[in-house]
Amino acid sequence: MPRWPDEWLVPERERWDQVRLHALEGLAQRLQREGEYLAALQTALTAAQIDPMRETAQRILIEILLAEGNRACAVKRYHEYRRLLRSELAVEPSPLMTRLVQDAMSA
């Protein structure tokens, strides 16, 4: 389709990106529930690399780190994500994300 305009591709590509991210996040959560932490971590990292600003991917990654007992890594990941949001968008992570990390730090 060499002479077709590319505008039709943009929404279709975005749609498939969302489908892919939801599938990766769901798989990561299932693997975590099954205690397959390495596979869950790799899957969540893939989702977070595809869209570094996507909070659900970052939150799932942090939840997996906490589940496997890596509290310091989870807190570090949160701070990296927070810095990214501040520098790129001048926003903070959601209260849900912040509470997740605060609860882990007080445990």
N, C-alpha and C positions, 0 to 999 in steps of 0.2 A: 504494500500500500504506500508506495513512495510519494504519491502526490496528495495523500490525505493529510489534512491538518492534524497536528498533535494535540489539540485542545481536548479532544474526547478521551485521551489517555490519562489526563491528570486526575479526574474524579475516579476513574476505574482503578488506577494505581493506588490512590489513597484508600479506596474501599478494600482492596486486597491487602494493603499494609495493615489495616485495622483488623481484618480477619486473621491474618498471620499473627499479629501481636496478641489477640485474644486467645488464639490456640496455644501459643507458647506460654502465656501466663497460666492458663488452665492446666496445661501439662505440668508446669513447674509446681503448681499447688498440689496436684494429684501425687506427683513423685515425692513431695515433701511429706504428705500424709502417710505415704507408704514407707517412709524412712529412707528413701533413696536420695540422700542429700547431695551426693556428687552430681548425679544426673539432674536433680532439681536445680542446683546451683548453676550448672552449665546452661540449662534451658532459660533460667531467669536472666543470666548474664547476656545471653543472645538477645532477649527481648529488650533489655536495658541498652544494649549497644545499638539496636535498630532505632530506638527513639529515647535518647538519654533524658529528655525532659518528662517522659511519661511516668507519672507518679505511681501508677499501679504496678508497673514493672519494677520500679525501684523499691516499693514497699514489699512486694513479694520477695525480692532478693534479700532485703533486710530481715524479713520473717524467717527465711531459710537459714540465714546466718545465725539468728538467735536460736532457732530450733536445734541446730547442731552444736550450740554452745559457744559460738564465736561472737560474744558480746562486743568486744573491742572492735572487731572487723565491722560489725553492724553499725556501731556508732560512727566509725570512720566513714563508712559508705554514706550515712546520713549527712554528715558534715560536707562531704564532697558534693552530694546532690544539692544541698542547701546553697553552697557557694556557686554552683552552676546556675541555679535559679536566680540568685541575687545578681550575678554578673550579666546574665543574658536577658532576663525579664524583669528584674527588680521586684520580685515577689518571693514569698516565703513558702515552704512546704505547708501542706494542709495541717490543721490541728490533729487530724487522725494520725498522720505520719509522725508528727512531733510527739504526740502522746505515746505512740508505740515505742519510740526511742527513750523517752523519759521514763516510761515504766520499766524498760530493760535496764536502765542505769540505776534505778532505785531498788531493783531486785537483788 
